[in-house]
């Protein structure tokens, strides 16, 4: 019960009296068991979602840890707290590889177990496959390092504000998003469920750059500034492509079958050929759209059709209005 009491307080030489309400403390914790029971009951409702009584699902925090471990393997010496030199390089990398194997294989196994539960299948080899897929991925690290090196060079050559390669590795959100994408894409090719999307959505949350792990992106890829970039699942991007902030490679429509169900796995997103530059806020939609090699797509262009090679596409010019700040727009009519 709440009891309200009026009181008059006089402070120092104040002439005015202030009336205040004093509210007695109520133990709201007494209501927590009832709240808990209501939440538990809601877990049995057919129109809600939970993962109670099922296999362990991948851990978001563990996947963040895996990403940081893999970044250390992809860029040794950049993100750790210890000095690495040639004499202890192999020892350091060995420790990181072992830790990455343990964490990655465990999360892959969890994602596989989740899939088995979801599809009512029986699987007693998910842990073994987790070990196998983690090993297969770690074997790709040298090749990934080479590909990411081309992305770093592309950023340096494409951005006059970049002072050093190290600055790009340390600070560029575009490179972070591309790095996580390249990790996630390899796991997608290995048919590992859930984890690739968790990884790229983590990068999305950190950078504002949304790259689906199923997209196919060739080497020397550069995203300048980056915020708001969206690259859909079936996009194909060639070599030496440069995107600016706000670019969307999206779907024109969502295809459905004769029953009205979504058709998954069909090509819905554009193809961008080699040496294309797409400026800020351009939107390109459609799985049948091809942007020809060496083309330039101007800022704020909206495209739903293909562009031949060596083409410059610009939006229709709109007249600009200049006026004095003290003069109303009506005077310019």
NORRAJO-V965004 format. One record per backbone hydrogen bond with DSSP energy under -0.5 kcal/mol. CO is the residue of the C=O (numbers start at 1). NH is the residue of the N-H. Records with the same first field share a line. If there is no record, write none. Layout:
CO->NH, NH
//
This chain:
1->3
3->24
5->22
7->9, 20
9->18
10->12
11->14
17->19
18->9, 20
20->7, 22
21->23
22->5, 24
26->28
27->30
28->31
29->32
31->35
32->36
33->37
34->38
35->39
36->40
37->41
38->42
39->43
40->43
41->44
42->45
45->48
51->54
58->60
59->63
60->64
61->65
62->66
63->67
64->68
65->69
66->70
67->71
68->72
69->73
70->74
71->75
73->76
75->78, 79
85->88, 89
88->92
89->93
90->94
91->95
92->96
93->97
94->98
95->99
96->100
97->101
98->102
99->103
100->104
101->105
102->106
103->107
104->108
105->109
106->110
107->111
108->112
109->113
110->114
111->115
112->116
113->117
114->118
115->119
116->121
117->120
121->123
125->129
126->130
127->131
128->132
129->133
130->134
131->135
132->136
133->137
134->138
135->139
137->140
138->141
140->144
141->145
142->146
143->147
144->148
145->149
146->150
147->151, 220
148->152
149->153
150->154
151->155
152->156
153->157
154->158
155->159
158->160
159->162
164->168
165->169
166->170
167->171
168->172
171->173
172->176
173->177
174->178
175->179
176->180
177->181
178->182
179->183
180->184
181->185
182->186
183->187
184->188
185->189
186->190
187->192
188->191
191->193
193->195
194->198
195->199
196->200
197->201
198->202
199->203
200->204
201->205
202->206
203->207
204->208
208->210, 228
209->211
210->212, 231
212->215
215->217
216->237
219->240
222->224, 243
224->226
226->229
227->246
229->210
230->249
231->212
232->235
235->216
236->272
237->218
238->241
239->275
241->222
242->278
243->224
244->247
245->281
247->230
248->250, 284
249->232
250->286
253->255
255->263
257->260
261->257
262->264
266->268
268->252, 286
270->236
271->273, 291
272->238
273->276
274->294
276->242
277->297
278->244
279->282
280->300
282->248
283->303
284->250
286->289
289->271
290->292, 307
291->273
292->295
293->310
295->277
296->298, 313
297->279
298->301
301->283, 303
303->285
307->292
311->296, 313
312->314
313->298
320->322
324->327
326->328
328->331
329->332
330->333
//
